[in-house]
Amino acid sequence: MRAPILLSLTACAAFGLALVLPHDAHADGAAPALLSAKARLGQLLFDDASLSDPPGQACASCHSAGAGFADPDRSTPTSKGVRLGLFGDRNAPSIAYMAFSPRFHFNPTEGHYVGGQFWDGRAATLEEQAKGPFLNPLEMAHSSGDQVVAKVQASAYAPLFREVFGADAFGDTHRAFDHVAEAIAEWQRTPVFSPFTSKYDAYLAGRARLTKQELRGLRLFEREDKGNCAACHPVARDDKGRGGLGTDFTYDNLGVPRNPANPFYQLPTAHNPVGPNHVDLGLGGRVRQAEHYGKFKVPTVRNVAVTAPYMHNGYFTSLRAVVDFYNTRDVRPRCAGDLVSEAEALRQGCWPRPEMVANVNADELGNLRLNPGEVDDIVAFMQTLTDGWQPEARRVAGRLP
């Protein structure tokens, strides 16, 4: 049994900080664990919309709990920055379960890169990832970590920062910025971000039944000779009886088309020097190796039903369209142009050419031989991976059936 995690009651009383009691999905039926002082500090930093320049955007703005810790704003395929009219070139990925992602590294046995954070793995750890948005001119737009630290020092929770990191916590701004990232990463490592509370988890624990369609979808999801989704998105029961993480943390070029609705294409040359001709090199740009151009980190399929739009550039707006693309990418004809929207491609029954033609994975997807009903079955199964599921009786009466 794990030792309880305690939050300093002194800090709560002195600064009016509410205790957050996340469900501890690792010990079913046990009392929820209290957050450590560092994790609570991380939550305050994560939710603080004053930590952008100008104020108005928090980490939580693009990673909302209600959207599976992805961007809740579906009005654009890529995420808005705090400065009016600026957008990133990529769709903000879910950060749920990313505490399990290993440190970015090359696996010589398998011959591929694994782990890290962001779509291209450019942050090796959660701590490195936490710093990135603060300093990105298309996101929270600070010019230095010193600006972030100054705002934290002036905040109502500055005393808690000193309690966690020492009385002289703000004496060295470089180290203080490291501490900001450290606290946010601690918050992301709590069960709040990795609760394992989906219907599928309950099914594995014997507390829920999947429908016939959901069971068919699960079988197809795992069949090596048909859907084969589990090749990159493993969901099989782990050694703790929970469902898998829904990603193997590797990188792949799926042949996703360029997205004509990507607002990054229209940004001024200061942010996008090549305009609509921009091509996202993904992992290959990060490691500067052409054999990895166009590869992006395999996202988790946990909470996938609530994290639209999909893919690194938000090309797909529906989960069914994603499965349809995996199923028919190499079967349907090429569209007449390269910049063809998802809706138009589906209407015409074609797919545009990949954004990066080289390195496309043709071994595990492209012609899955699924009929329309089987596509629907896989989608139905993936909808069971949304956290926060409760039996109907509990939802209605507040109790277990």
C-alpha positions in Angstrom: 0.0 0.0 0.0 1.4 3.4 -0.9 2.0 6.0 1.8 -0.5 8.9 1.7 0.6 12.1 0.0 0.0 15.0 2.3 -0.4 18.7 1.6 1.0 21.1 4.2 -2.0 22.2 6.3 0.0 25.2 7.4 0.1 26.4 3.8 -3.6 25.8 3.3 -4.6 27.7 6.4 -2.2 30.6 5.8 -2.9 31.1 2.1 -6.5 29.9 1.7 -5.5 27.0 -0.5 -8.2 24.4 -1.1 -7.3 20.8 -0.8 -7.7 18.8 -4.1 -8.6 15.2 -3.6 -8.0 13.3 -6.9 -9.4 9.8 -7.2 -6.6 7.3 -6.6 -7.3 4.8 -9.3 -4.3 2.7 -8.3 -6.0 1.4 -5.1 -9.7 0.9 -5.9 -11.9 1.6 -2.9 -9.1 3.3 -0.9 -9.4 6.9 0.3 -8.2 9.5 -2.2 -4.6 10.7 -1.7 -4.0 14.3 -0.7 -1.7 16.3 -2.9 1.8 17.1 -1.8 2.6 20.8 -1.3 4.7 20.7 -4.5 1.9 19.2 -6.5 -0.6 21.7 -5.2 1.8 24.5 -6.1 2.1 22.9 -9.6 -1.7 23.0 -9.9 -1.7 26.7 -9.0 1.0 27.4 -11.6 -0.8 25.2 -14.2 -4.1 27.1 -13.7 -2.6 30.7 -13.4 -3.7 32.7 -16.5 -1.5 35.6 -15.4 1.6 33.7 -16.3 1.5 34.7 -20.0 2.5 38.0 -21.8 0.0 39.6 -21.8 -2.0 37.8 -19.1 -4.8 35.6 -20.2 -3.5 32.2 -21.0 -2.6 29.3 -18.6 -1.3 25.9 -19.2 -4.8 24.7 -18.5 -6.1 26.9 -21.4 -4.8 24.4 -23.9 -4.9 21.4 -21.6 -8.3 21.3 -20.0 -9.4 18.4 -17.8 -12.8 18.5 -19.5 -11.2 17.9 -22.9 -9.0 15.0 -21.8 -6.2 17.5 -21.1 -6.2 18.6 -24.7 -7.3 22.0 -26.1 -11.0 22.5 -25.4 -11.3 25.1 -28.2 -12.4 23.3 -31.4 -12.9 26.5 -33.4 -9.4 26.1 -35.0 -7.3 23.0 -35.8 -4.3 24.4 -34.0 -4.1 26.2 -30.7 -4.4 30.0 -30.2 -1.6 32.0 -28.6 -2.2 34.6 -26.0 -1.5 37.4 -28.5 -4.4 38.2 -30.8 -4.1 36.5 -34.3 -1.2 34.2 -33.5 -1.6 30.4 -33.6 0.8 27.5 -33.3 1.4 25.2 -36.2 0.3 22.1 -34.3 -2.7 20.9 -32.5 -2.1 20.9 -28.7 -1.8 17.2 -27.8 -3.4 15.6 -24.7 -1.0 15.5 -21.8 -3.0 12.9 -19.9 -0.9 9.8 -19.1 2.2 11.5 -20.4 3.9 11.1 -17.0 4.4 7.6 -18.2 6.3 8.6 -21.3 10.0 7.6 -20.9 12.8 10.1 -21.4 13.4 10.8 -25.0 15.9 8.4 -26.4 16.9 6.2 -29.4 16.3 2.5 -29.0 19.1 0.8 -31.1 17.5 -2.6 -30.8 14.2 -1.5 -32.4 15.8 1.2 -34.5 13.5 4.0 -33.5 13.1 7.0 -31.2 10.9 6.6 -28.1 9.4 8.9 -25.5 9.8 12.5 -24.7 7.1 15.2 -24.8 5.5 17.3 -27.5 4.6 15.9 -31.0 8.3 15.9 -32.0 9.9 14.8 -28.7 11.9 18.0 -28.4 11.4 18.0 -24.6 13.0 14.9 -23.0 11.0 15.2 -19.8 7.9 16.7 -18.3 10.0 19.4 -16.6 11.5 20.4 -20.0 8.0 20.4 -21.6 6.6 22.6 -18.8 9.0 25.4 -19.7 8.3 25.4 -23.4 4.9 27.1 -23.7 6.0 30.0 -21.4 8.7 31.0 -23.8 7.1 30.2 -27.1 6.1 33.5 -28.9 3.1 31.7 -30.4 1.8 30.5 -27.0 2.4 32.3 -23.7 5.0 34.6 -25.3 7.5 35.5 -22.6 10.9 36.5 -23.7 12.6 34.9 -20.7 12.0 32.7 -17.7 12.8 35.7 -15.5 9.5 37.2 -16.5 7.6 34.1 -15.4 9.5 34.0 -12.1 8.8 37.7 -11.4 5.0 37.0 -11.8 5.2 34.0 -9.5 7.1 36.0 -6.9 4.3 38.6 -7.0 1.5 36.0 -6.7 -0.6 35.1 -3.8 1.0 31.7 -3.7 4.6 32.9 -3.5 4.8 31.9 0.2 3.9 28.3 -0.8 6.7 28.5 -3.5 9.1 29.4 -0.7 7.8 26.7 1.6 8.3 24.1 -1.1 11.7 25.3 -2.4 13.2 27.2 0.5 13.2 30.7 1.9 15.6 31.9 -0.9 13.6 30.2 -3.6 13.6 33.4 -5.7 17.2 34.3 -5.2 18.4 32.7 -8.4 15.9 33.3 -11.2 17.3 30.5 -13.4 16.9 28.0 -10.6 13.5 29.4 -9.7 12.3 28.9 -13.3 13.5 25.3 -13.0 11.4 25.0 -9.9 8.3 26.3 -11.7 8.7 23.5 -14.2 9.4 21.0 -11.5 6.2 21.8 -9.6 4.1 21.7 -12.8 5.6 18.3 -13.6 4.8 17.1 -10.1 1.2 18.1 -10.6 1.1 16.2 -13.9 2.4 13.1 -12.2 -0.6 12.9 -9.9 -3.6 10.5 -10.6 -5.6 13.6 -11.8 -3.8 13.2 -15.1 -3.7 9.4 -15.2 -6.8 8.2 -13.4 -7.5 5.0 -15.2 -11.3 5.5 -14.7 -12.7 4.7 -18.1 -15.4 2.1 -18.8 -12.8 -0.1 -20.3 -10.8 0.0 -17.0 -14.0 -0.9 -15.1 -14.6 -3.7 -17.6 -11.1 -5.1 -17.0 -11.8 -4.9 -13.2 -15.0 -6.8 -13.6 -17.2 -3.8 -12.7 -18.7 -3.1 -16.1 -19.9 -4.9 -19.2 -19.0 -3.8 -22.7 -21.8 -3.8 -25.3 -21.7 -6.3 -28.2 -20.5 -3.5 -30.5 -17.8 -2.4 -28.0 -16.6 -6.0 -27.7 -16.4 -6.4 -31.4 -14.5 -3.1 -31.6 -12.0 -4.3 -28.9 -11.3 -7.5 -30.8 -10.8 -5.6 -34.1 -8.6 -3.1 -32.3 -6.3 -5.8 -31.1 -6.4 -8.2 -34.1 -3.1 -8.3 -35.9 -4.6 -9.4 -39.2 -7.3 -6.6 -39.4 -7.5 -3.4 -37.3 -4.2 -3.9 -35.6 -4.6 -0.6 -33.8 -2.9 -2.1 -30.7 0.4 -2.4 -32.5 1.0 1.3 -31.6 -1.8 1.9 -29.1 -1.6 -1.0 -26.7 -4.6 -1.3 -24.3 -4.1 -4.8 -22.9 -4.3 -5.2 -19.1 -1.1 -4.3 -17.4 0.5 -6.0 -14.3 -1.7 -3.9 -12.1 -4.9 -5.0 -13.7 -5.4 -1.6 -15.5 -5.8 -1.0 -19.2 -2.7 -0.1 -21.1 -1.6 3.5 -21.8 -2.9 3.5 -25.4 0.5 4.5 -26.9 3.9 2.9 -27.2 5.5 6.4 -27.2 7.2 5.9 -30.6 7.0 8.0 -33.7 5.3 7.5 -37.0 4.5 9.2 -40.3 0.9 8.2 -40.9 0.6 10.1 -44.2 -1.6 12.8 -42.8 -2.5 15.5 -45.4 -1.6 19.1 -45.0 -4.5 21.0 -43.4 -5.8 23.9 -45.5 -7.6 25.3 -42.4 -4.3 25.5 -40.4 -4.1 29.2 -39.5 -0.3 29.0 -39.1 -0.1 29.1 -42.9 -1.4 32.7 -42.9 0.9 34.1 -40.2 3.4 36.9 -41.1 6.9 35.9 -42.2 8.3 36.8 -38.8 6.6 33.6 -37.5 6.2 31.6 -40.7 8.8 32.5 -43.4 7.4 30.2 -46.1 3.7 30.9 -45.7 1.4 28.2 -47.1 4.4 26.2 -48.3 5.3 25.3 -44.7 6.0 21.6 -44.2 6.2 20.2 -40.7 9.2 17.9 -40.5 8.2 16.5 -37.1 10.7 14.3 -35.4 13.0 14.6 -38.4 13.3 18.3 -37.8 14.1 17.8 -34.2 16.8 15.1 -34.7 17.9 16.5 -38.1 17.6 13.2 -39.8 15.8 12.9 -43.1 14.7 9.3 -42.4 12.5 10.6 -39.6 10.9 13.5 -41.5 7.1 13.6 -41.1 7.1 11.4 -38.0 5.2 12.4 -34.9 4.7 10.9 -31.5 2.0 8.3 -31.3 -0.7 9.9 -29.1 -2.6 8.0 -26.5 -6.1 6.8 -27.4 -7.2 7.3 -23.9 -9.8 10.0 -23.8 -9.6 10.1 -27.6 -13.4 10.6 -28.0 -13.1 14.0 -26.3 -9.8 15.3 -27.7 -10.8 16.4 -31.3 -9.4 17.6 -33.6 -6.9 14.9 -34.4 -3.4 14.5 -35.7 -0.5 17.0 -35.3 -2.2 19.6 -37.6 -5.8 19.0 -36.5 -6.7 17.7 -40.0 -9.4 15.4 -38.8 -12.4 16.7 -36.9 -14.1 13.3 -36.2 -12.8 10.1 -34.7 -14.6 8.1 -37.3 -12.8 10.0 -40.1 -9.5 9.0 -38.5 -10.3 5.3 -38.5 -11.7 5.6 -42.0 -8.4 7.2 -43.1 -6.3 4.4 -41.4 -8.6 1.9 -43.2 -8.6 3.4 -46.7 -5.6 5.7 -47.1 -4.0 3.5 -49.7 -7.2 2.3 -51.3 -9.0 5.5 -52.3 -7.7 7.6 -55.1 -5.6 10.8 -54.6 -7.5 14.0 -54.5 -6.9 16.5 -57.3 -5.1 19.0 -55.0 -2.9 18.9 -52.0 -4.9 21.3 -49.9 -8.2 19.5 -49.6 -10.2 19.7 -46.4 -11.4 16.6 -44.5 -15.0 17.4 -45.4 -14.3 17.7 -49.1 -12.1 14.6 -49.2 -14.8 12.5 -47.6 -17.4 14.0 -50.0 -15.2 13.1 -53.0 -14.1 9.7 -51.7 -10.4 10.6 -52.0 -7.4 11.4 -49.8 -4.9 14.2 -50.5 -1.2 13.3 -50.7 0.7 13.2 -47.4 2.3 16.3 -46.1 5.5 14.4 -46.0 5.6 11.6 -48.7 8.8 10.1 -47.4 8.7 7.6 -44.5 5.0 6.9 -44.6 4.1 3.8 -42.6 2.6 1.4 -45.2 3.1 -1.7 -43.1 0.5 -1.2 -40.3 -2.2 1.0 -41.9 -3.5 2.2 -45.2 -5.6 -0.8 -46.2 -7.1 -2.5 -43.1 -9.9 -4.2 -45.0 -12.5 -3.0 -42.5 -16.1 -2.7 -43.7 -18.1 0.4 -42.5 -19.7 -1.5 -39.7 -16.3 -2.6 -38.4 -15.1 1.0 -38.5 -18.1 1.9 -36.4 -17.3 -0.9 -34.0 -13.7 0.3 -33.4 -15.0 3.9 -32.8 -17.5 2.5 -30.3 -14.7 0.7 -28.4 -12.5 3.8 -28.3 -15.4 5.7 -26.8 -15.1 3.4 -23.8 -11.6 4.8 -23.1 -12.9 8.2 -21.7 -12.0 8.7 -18.1 -14.7 9.5 -15.5 -17.0 6.7 -16.3 -19.5 5.6 -13.7 -22.2 2.9 -13.7 -25.7 4.3 -14.5 -26.9 3.5 -11.0 -24.1 5.6 -9.4 -24.8 8.4 -11.8 -28.4 8.4 -10.9 -28.5 7.5 -7.2 -24.9 8.3 -6.2 -24.2 4.8 -5.3 -22.8 1.6 -6.7 -25.2 -0.8 -8.4 
